[in-house]
Amino acid sequence: MIRNALRIGLTGLAIVVAAPAIAQTVQVLGDFRDWSAYSANDGSGPVCFAASKPKSTDPDPDGYGQAYVYITNRAAQGARHEFNLIAGYQFAPDSTAIATVGSNTFELYTQADGAWLKDIGQAENFAGSVRAGSSLVIEGSTDAGIRVVQTFSLSGATAAQRAIDGAC
C-alpha cells in the first residue's frame, strides 16, 4: 500500500524533525485502506500520526514531489489531531490554501511546501470531518501562481485515527 513510500518520507521526517533525539525507528501501528498509522518517540514522548497520500493532483506542478497529509498526536505537548500537509510543491509566498471535507471548509496557513490549520482551535472539528467524510480536497497555489487541487481518500481515516488515539 502506501507503507513503502511513507517509510521513505517518514525516515526523512524523523531525521529532520528529531535529528539525534530519534535513534529509534518509526513503528507501524497499522495500514487502514488508504491511510496508515505510525508512532515514534521524539525524545519528549510519543508522537503518533496517521498519514495518506493524494489519489489525484491536478495539475502536477513542475518539480512535484510526493504529497502527504498527516493527523498527529503529541502527548507531551498536549496536542491532539494536529493537521498538516506536505504538498509536494512550493506554495506561493504569503498564500493560504483551503481544505474541504464535504460541506466543511478550513483555511490553511502555508509556508514553503507545508500547510497547517490557520485556526488550531479547529483541529477537533477538522479531525471529525475527516472521520465522517469520504474525501479531502486541498486547493492551493504554487509559487508560479498555478492553482493545484489535491484529492485525498478518507477511506481508512477513522481506523487510523483510532490507532493513533490508542497509542498516544
C-alpha positions as CSV (number, residue, x, y, z in Angstrom):
1,M,0.0,0.0,0.0
2,I,1.5,3.4,0.9
3,R,3.8,1.9,3.5
4,N,7.0,1.8,1.4
5,A,6.5,5.3,0.1
6,L,5.7,6.6,3.6
7,R,8.7,4.8,5.2
8,I,11.0,6.8,2.9
9,G,9.2,10.0,3.7
10,L,9.0,9.3,7.4
11,T,12.6,8.3,7.6
12,G,13.4,11.8,6.2
13,L,10.9,13.4,8.6
14,A,12.3,11.6,11.6
15,I,15.8,12.7,10.7
16,V,14.8,16.3,10.1
17,V,12.4,16.7,12.9
18,A,14.1,14.8,15.7
19,A,17.6,14.5,14.4
20,P,19.7,12.9,17.1
21,A,16.8,12.5,19.5
22,I,15.2,9.7,17.5
23,A,17.6,6.9,17.0
24,Q,14.6,4.6,17.2
25,T,12.6,3.5,14.2
26,V,9.1,4.5,13.3
27,Q,6.7,1.8,14.4
28,V,3.8,0.9,12.1
29,L,0.5,0.8,14.0
30,G,-1.4,-0.4,11.0
31,D,-2.5,0.1,7.4
32,F,-6.1,1.0,7.0
33,R,-7.2,1.1,3.4
34,D,-5.8,4.5,2.1
35,W,-4.4,5.5,5.4
36,S,-1.6,4.2,7.7
37,A,-0.8,4.9,11.3
38,Y,2.6,5.2,12.9
39,S,4.3,6.0,16.3
40,A,7.7,7.2,17.2
41,N,9.4,9.0,20.1
42,D,10.8,12.5,19.6
43,G,12.7,12.5,22.9
44,S,10.0,14.3,24.8
45,G,7.5,11.5,24.5
46,P,5.4,9.5,22.0
47,V,4.3,11.1,18.7
48,C,1.7,9.2,16.7
49,F,0.4,10.1,13.3
50,A,-2.0,9.0,10.6
51,A,-0.9,9.6,7.0
52,S,-2.2,9.3,3.5
53,K,-1.1,10.4,0.0
54,P,-3.3,12.0,-2.6
55,K,-5.4,10.0,-5.1
56,S,-5.0,12.8,-7.6
57,T,-3.1,16.1,-8.1
58,D,-4.3,18.4,-10.8
59,P,-2.2,19.6,-12.5
60,D,1.2,18.1,-11.4
61,P,3.3,21.2,-10.8
62,D,6.9,21.4,-12.2
63,G,9.2,19.7,-9.7
64,Y,6.3,18.0,-8.0
65,G,7.3,15.6,-5.2
66,Q,5.1,13.2,-3.3
67,A,2.5,14.8,-1.1
68,Y,1.2,13.6,2.3
69,V,-1.4,14.7,4.8
70,Y,-0.9,13.9,8.5
71,I,-3.0,14.0,11.6
72,T,-0.7,13.9,14.6
73,N,-1.0,13.4,18.4
74,R,1.9,14.7,20.5
75,A,1.2,13.6,24.1
76,A,4.0,15.6,25.8
77,Q,2.7,18.8,24.2
78,G,-0.9,18.0,24.8
79,A,-1.5,18.3,21.0
80,R,-4.2,16.1,19.6
81,H,-5.4,15.7,16.0
82,E,-3.0,18.4,14.6
83,F,-3.3,18.5,10.8
84,N,-0.6,19.3,8.3
85,L,0.1,18.8,4.7
86,I,3.3,18.3,2.8
87,A,2.1,19.5,-0.6
88,G,4.9,18.2,-2.9
89,Y,5.3,21.7,-4.3
90,Q,6.2,25.2,-3.1
91,F,3.2,27.3,-2.1
92,A,3.0,30.9,-3.3
93,P,4.5,33.2,-0.6
94,D,2.0,34.6,1.9
95,S,-0.8,32.5,0.4
96,T,-3.4,30.4,2.1
97,A,-4.8,27.1,1.0
98,I,-8.3,25.7,1.5
99,A,-9.1,22.2,2.8
100,T,-12.7,20.9,2.1
101,V,-14.3,17.9,3.5
102,G,-18.0,17.6,2.4
103,S,-19.5,21.0,3.1
104,N,-16.9,21.9,5.7
105,T,-14.0,24.2,4.7
106,F,-10.9,25.0,6.6
107,E,-8.4,27.7,5.9
108,L,-4.7,26.6,5.9
109,Y,-1.6,28.7,6.6
110,T,1.2,27.8,4.2
111,Q,4.9,28.1,4.3
112,A,7.3,26.6,1.7
113,D,5.7,23.2,0.9
114,G,3.8,22.8,4.1
115,A,0.3,23.8,5.3
116,W,-1.4,23.8,8.7
117,L,-4.8,24.8,10.0
118,K,-4.8,28.6,10.3
119,D,-7.0,28.2,13.4
120,I,-5.6,25.4,15.5
121,G,-8.8,25.6,17.5
122,Q,-10.4,23.8,14.6
123,A,-8.3,20.7,14.9
124,E,-11.0,18.6,16.5
125,N,-13.6,19.8,14.0
126,F,-11.3,19.0,11.2
127,A,-10.5,15.5,12.5
128,G,-14.2,14.9,13.0
129,S,-14.9,16.0,9.4
130,V,-12.2,13.6,8.2
131,R,-13.7,10.7,10.1
132,A,-17.2,11.5,8.7
133,G,-16.2,12.3,5.2
134,S,-15.3,10.4,2.1
135,S,-12.7,12.8,0.5
136,L,-10.5,15.7,1.4
137,V,-9.8,18.3,-1.3
138,I,-7.0,20.8,-0.8
139,E,-6.7,23.8,-3.1
140,G,-3.5,25.9,-3.1
141,S,-1.4,28.0,-5.4
142,T,2.2,27.3,-6.4
143,D,5.0,29.8,-6.2
144,A,4.4,30.1,-10.0
145,G,0.8,31.1,-9.5
146,I,-0.7,27.8,-10.7
147,R,-3.8,26.6,-8.9
148,V,-3.4,23.0,-7.7
149,V,-6.1,20.7,-6.5
150,Q,-5.2,17.6,-4.5
151,T,-7.8,15.0,-3.6
152,F,-7.2,12.5,-0.7
153,S,-9.4,9.5,0.0
154,L,-10.7,9.3,3.6
155,S,-11.2,5.5,3.4
156,G,-9.5,4.2,6.5
157,A,-9.0,7.6,8.1
158,T,-11.3,6.7,11.1
159,A,-9.4,3.5,11.8
160,A,-6.1,5.2,11.5
161,Q,-7.2,8.0,13.9
162,R,-8.4,5.4,16.4
163,A,-5.0,3.7,16.2
164,I,-3.1,6.9,17.0
165,D,-5.5,7.8,19.7
166,G,-5.0,4.4,21.3
167,A,-1.2,4.7,21.1
168,C,-0.8,8.4,22.1
